[in-house]
C-alpha cells in the first residue's frame, strides 16, 4: 500500500493500548485511535483499515462480532481457548504476543485481503475441531433466547440492557444463566454450543 495502513487499537487496559501504539508506530503503521471496547463508534470503523484487539487473561472480546462486520479484526488472546473464542466472535485472525512486532504488518495486510491469520506455532490448537456440544441442562426461557441472540451479535452487558430495556445487572444475570444451561465457561463457548444445537439464527 502507498500509504501506511490505518490501525485502530482496542483494549480495556490503557497501558496495553499505549504499548501497542508504540509497537505499531515502530512497524510503520498509522494509529488512528486507541479505545476501550465500549468507546467504539461507527466513525471509528470508517477511519480504520484494520483493528488490533487486545484482551485480558479472562477474555474481553465483547463487540468483535459487530466490529468485524465493518473492519478486519486481529485479536491478541492469551490462550488457545481465548483464541478460539475470538475467532468464534468473528476475528479475522489471532496473533502471538511473542512475535507480534515482526508479524503485525504482514498479518494486517493479509487480514485486509480477506485471509484468515493464525500464528504458525498455535495453529493446530486454535483451528482444531471444537468439542461436541453438550445438551441443554434445561430449556432457555424466551428472554434468555432473546439475550442469546444478542450475545451472538457481540453486545456487552450494558448494551444488552440498553437494547432490552433492563439493567446491566439483570442482563448479566441472564448471561450467566445461559452459560450455565449450555455448560459453557465463556460467551464464545456458549455461542458455539448454541449454534450447534440450532438455537441461534446466524
C-alpha positions, 0 to 999 in steps of 0.5 A, spaced: 500 500 500 502 507 498 500 509 504 501 506 511 495 502 513 490 505 518 490 501 525 485 502 530 487 499 537 482 496 542 483 494 549 480 495 556 487 496 559 490 503 557 497 501 558 496 495 553 493 500 548 499 505 549 504 499 548 501 497 542 501 504 539 508 504 540 509 497 537 505 499 531 508 506 530 515 502 530 512 497 524 510 503 520 503 503 521 498 509 522 494 509 529 488 512 528 485 511 535 486 507 541 479 505 545 476 501 550 471 496 547 465 500 549 468 507 546 467 504 539 463 508 534 461 507 527 466 513 525 471 509 528 470 503 523 470 508 517 477 511 519 480 504 520 483 499 515 484 494 520 483 493 528 488 490 533 484 487 539 487 486 545 484 482 551 485 480 558 487 473 561 479 472 562 477 474 555 474 481 553 472 480 546 465 483 547 463 487 540 468 483 535 462 480 532 459 487 530 466 490 529 468 485 524 462 486 520 465 493 518 473 492 519 478 486 519 479 484 526 486 481 529 485 479 536 491 478 541 488 472 546 492 469 551 490 462 550 488 457 545 481 457 548 481 465 548 483 464 541 478 460 539 473 464 542 475 470 538 475 467 532 468 464 534 466 472 535 468 473 528 476 475 528 479 475 522 485 472 525 489 471 532 496 473 533 502 471 538 504 476 543 511 473 542 512 475 535 507 480 534 512 486 532 515 482 526 508 479 524 503 485 525 504 488 518 504 482 514 498 479 518 494 486 517 495 486 510 493 479 509 487 480 514 485 486 509 485 481 503 480 477 506 485 471 509 484 468 515 491 469 520 493 464 525 500 464 528 504 458 525 506 455 532 498 455 535 495 453 529 493 446 530 490 448 537 486 454 535 483 451 528 482 444 531 475 441 531 471 444 537 468 439 542 461 436 541 456 440 544 453 438 550 445 438 551 441 443 554 441 442 562 434 445 561 430 449 556 432 457 555 426 461 557 424 466 551 428 472 554 434 468 555 433 466 547 432 473 546 439 475 550 442 469 546 441 472 540 444 478 542 450 475 545 451 472 538 451 479 535 457 481 540 453 486 545 456 487 552 452 487 558 450 494 558 448 494 551 444 488 552 440 492 557 440 498 553 437 494 547 432 490 552 430 495 556 433 492 563 439 493 567 446 491 566 445 487 572 439 483 570 442 482 563 448 479 566 444 475 570 441 472 564 448 471 561 450 467 566 444 463 566 445 461 559 452 459 560 450 455 565 444 451 561 449 450 555 455 448 560 459 453 557 465 457 561 465 463 556 460 467 551 464 464 545 463 457 548 456 458 549 455 461 542 458 455 539 454 450 543 448 454 541 449 454 534 450 447 534 444 445 537 440 450 532 438 455 537 441 461 534 439 464 527 446 466 524 
